[in-house]
């Protein structure tokens, strides 16, 4: 008789372009966890707002989130600085946060049965969305390193933008994320700090894998 695998909940908080998304995807794939980039939900709402020229119908938005297919979060348009900055503003809206919060919690605690748990990354995951997560990480990196990563990412998408513009955008996002009144970005005492500035993607993954394996194998 096969022993049932333990249900794992992984929570990751990080500032923009720190590499948390890539890391979370690798962790999710390896441990068969449902992955949710929570920031992408706000970016999707921001994109809807931009397309509708700043007019958001809350009832329409509620239906959109309720029926949200996670594949929609792979839209490359969501990576633009315009969408990112708008998403940072939208995330301060109490009604929208309540709507998104409900969706995030459901993903964290009730993923489809084919998964062995969940892995969420964002800004307030470790203390607001999944406070009882089995593993909590705060992923960060030097601000210039983060700006270079985002710049390279946007260049690959053939976006015409300068490094200095991206750096200014990252600085602006950090100020907004760390200082917002509702659910600000912060490292909790029980979160493990992972600085990715001088680590390869593989090295970051192995570092977290070692931490997770040590606990689930005991």
C-alpha positions as CSV (number, residue, x, y, z in Angstrom):
1,X,0.0,0.0,0.0
2,X,1.4,3.4,-1.1
3,X,1.9,6.0,1.6
4,X,-0.1,9.1,0.9
5,X,2.2,12.1,0.1
6,X,2.1,15.0,2.5
7,X,0.2,18.1,1.3
8,X,2.7,20.9,1.0
9,X,2.1,24.7,1.2
10,X,4.9,27.0,0.0
11,X,4.6,30.8,0.5
12,X,7.0,33.2,-1.2
13,X,7.2,37.0,-0.9
14,X,9.5,39.1,-2.9
15,X,10.1,42.6,-4.5
16,X,9.7,42.9,-8.3
17,X,12.2,41.0,-10.5
18,X,14.0,39.2,-7.6
19,X,13.6,35.8,-9.4
20,X,10.8,34.5,-7.1
21,X,8.6,33.5,-10.0
22,X,11.2,31.4,-11.8
23,X,12.1,29.8,-8.5
24,X,8.5,29.1,-7.6
25,X,7.8,27.5,-10.9
26,X,10.8,25.2,-10.5
27,X,9.7,24.2,-7.0
28,X,6.1,23.6,-8.1
29,X,7.2,21.4,-11.0
30,X,9.6,19.3,-8.9
31,X,7.1,18.7,-6.0
32,X,4.0,18.7,-8.2
33,X,2.4,21.8,-6.6
34,X,-0.2,24.1,-8.0
35,X,1.7,27.3,-8.8
36,X,0.1,30.8,-8.6
37,X,1.8,34.1,-9.3
38,X,-0.5,36.2,-7.3
39,X,0.8,39.4,-8.7
40,X,-0.3,38.4,-12.1
41,X,-3.9,38.5,-11.0
42,X,-3.6,42.2,-10.2
43,X,-1.7,42.7,-13.5
44,X,-4.6,41.1,-15.3
45,X,-7.0,43.4,-13.7
46,X,-4.7,46.3,-14.5
47,X,-4.6,45.3,-18.1
48,X,-8.4,45.1,-18.2
49,X,-8.6,48.6,-16.7
50,X,-6.1,50.0,-19.3
51,X,-8.0,48.4,-22.2
52,X,-11.2,49.8,-20.9
53,X,-9.7,53.2,-20.4
54,X,-9.8,53.2,-16.6
55,X,-13.4,52.0,-16.4
56,X,-13.8,48.9,-14.2
57,X,-17.1,47.2,-13.7
58,X,-16.9,45.4,-10.4
59,X,-19.6,42.8,-11.2
60,X,-17.8,42.0,-14.5
61,X,-14.5,41.8,-12.6
62,X,-16.0,39.4,-10.0
63,X,-17.2,37.0,-12.7
64,X,-13.8,37.3,-14.5
65,X,-11.9,36.3,-11.4
66,X,-14.3,33.5,-10.4
67,X,-13.9,31.9,-13.7
68,X,-10.2,32.7,-14.1
69,X,-8.2,30.2,-16.0
70,X,-4.6,30.3,-14.8
71,X,-3.4,30.0,-18.4
72,X,-4.6,33.6,-18.9
73,X,-1.9,34.7,-16.5
74,X,0.7,33.8,-19.1
75,X,-0.2,36.7,-21.3
76,X,3.1,38.5,-22.2
77,X,1.3,41.9,-22.1
78,X,1.2,41.5,-18.3
79,X,4.9,42.1,-18.1
80,X,4.9,45.7,-19.2
81,X,5.9,48.5,-16.8
82,X,2.6,50.3,-17.5
83,X,0.6,47.3,-16.4
84,X,2.9,46.7,-13.4
85,X,2.6,50.3,-12.1
86,X,-1.2,50.2,-12.6
87,X,-1.3,46.8,-10.8
88,X,0.5,48.4,-7.8
89,X,-2.2,51.1,-7.6
90,X,-5.1,48.6,-8.0
91,X,-3.7,46.4,-5.2
92,X,-4.6,49.2,-2.7
93,X,-8.3,48.9,-3.5
94,X,-10.0,47.1,-0.6
95,X,-12.8,45.6,-2.7
96,X,-10.4,44.3,-5.3
97,X,-8.1,42.9,-2.7
98,X,-11.0,41.1,-1.0
99,X,-12.0,39.5,-4.3
100,X,-8.4,38.5,-5.2
101,X,-7.7,37.3,-1.6
102,X,-10.6,34.8,-1.8
103,X,-9.3,33.4,-5.1
104,X,-5.7,33.1,-3.8
105,X,-6.8,31.3,-0.6
106,X,-8.8,28.8,-2.5
107,X,-5.8,28.1,-4.8
108,X,-3.6,27.6,-1.7
109,X,-5.8,25.4,0.3
110,X,-7.9,23.7,-2.4
111,X,-5.8,23.0,-5.5
112,X,-7.0,20.3,-7.9
113,X,-6.6,16.7,-6.6
114,X,-3.8,16.0,-9.2
115,X,-1.5,18.3,-7.2
116,X,0.4,17.5,-3.9
117,X,0.0,21.0,-2.6
118,X,0.4,24.6,-3.6
119,X,3.1,27.2,-4.1
120,X,2.2,30.9,-4.2
121,X,4.4,33.9,-4.6
122,X,3.6,37.6,-4.2
123,X,3.9,40.4,-1.7
124,X,1.8,39.3,1.3
125,X,1.6,35.5,0.9
126,X,3.6,34.5,4.1
127,X,1.4,36.5,6.5
128,X,-1.9,37.2,4.8
129,X,-2.7,34.5,2.3
130,X,-1.0,31.4,3.7
131,X,0.1,32.2,7.2
132,X,0.3,28.5,8.2
133,X,2.5,27.6,5.2
134,X,4.8,24.7,5.7
135,X,7.6,26.7,4.0
136,X,8.0,30.5,3.9
137,X,10.7,32.3,1.9
138,X,11.5,35.9,1.3
139,X,13.4,36.1,-2.1
140,X,15.3,39.3,-2.9
141,X,18.2,40.7,-4.8
142,X,20.2,43.8,-5.3
143,X,18.0,46.5,-7.0
144,X,20.4,46.9,-10.0
145,X,20.5,43.2,-10.5
146,X,16.7,43.1,-10.5
147,X,16.5,46.0,-13.0
148,X,19.0,44.2,-15.3
149,X,16.9,41.0,-15.1
150,X,13.6,42.9,-15.9
151,X,15.4,44.8,-18.7
152,X,16.7,41.6,-20.3
153,X,13.2,40.1,-20.0
154,X,11.6,43.0,-21.7
155,X,14.2,43.1,-24.5
156,X,13.5,39.5,-25.3
157,X,9.9,40.5,-25.8
158,X,11.2,43.2,-28.2
159,X,10.0,46.0,-25.9
160,X,11.7,49.4,-26.7
161,X,12.8,50.5,-23.3
162,X,16.0,51.7,-21.6
163,X,17.7,50.2,-18.6
164,X,17.5,53.5,-16.7
165,X,13.7,53.6,-17.3
166,X,13.4,50.0,-15.9
167,X,15.5,50.9,-12.9
168,X,13.4,53.9,-12.1
169,X,10.3,51.7,-12.5
170,X,11.6,49.1,-10.1
171,X,12.5,51.8,-7.5
172,X,9.0,53.2,-7.8
173,X,7.4,49.7,-7.4
174,X,9.5,49.0,-4.3
175,X,8.5,52.3,-2.7
176,X,4.8,51.5,-3.4
177,X,5.0,47.8,-2.3
178,X,6.9,48.4,0.9
179,X,5.0,51.5,2.0
180,X,1.4,50.7,1.1
181,X,-1.0,50.8,4.0
182,X,-2.8,47.6,3.0
183,X,-0.7,44.4,3.0
184,X,2.7,45.9,2.5
185,X,5.7,43.8,1.3
186,X,7.7,42.6,4.3
187,X,9.8,39.8,5.5
188,X,8.2,37.8,8.4
189,X,10.3,36.5,11.2
190,X,9.6,32.9,10.2
191,X,10.5,33.4,6.5
192,X,13.8,32.2,5.2
193,X,15.8,34.9,3.4
194,X,17.0,33.9,-0.1
195,X,19.3,36.5,-1.8
196,X,19.5,35.6,-5.5
197,X,21.9,38.4,-6.5
198,X,24.9,36.1,-7.0
199,X,23.2,32.8,-7.5
200,X,22.2,31.0,-10.7
201,X,18.6,29.8,-11.1
202,X,19.9,26.2,-10.5
203,X,21.7,27.2,-7.3
204,X,18.6,29.0,-5.9
205,X,16.4,26.0,-6.6
206,X,18.9,23.5,-5.0
207,X,19.1,25.8,-1.9
208,X,15.4,25.7,-1.4
209,X,15.1,22.0,-2.3
210,X,17.5,21.2,0.4
211,X,15.4,23.1,3.0
212,X,12.2,21.4,1.9
213,X,13.6,17.9,1.6
214,X,15.1,18.1,5.1
215,X,11.7,18.7,6.6
216,X,9.4,16.5,4.5
217,X,11.7,13.5,4.8
218,X,11.7,13.6,8.6
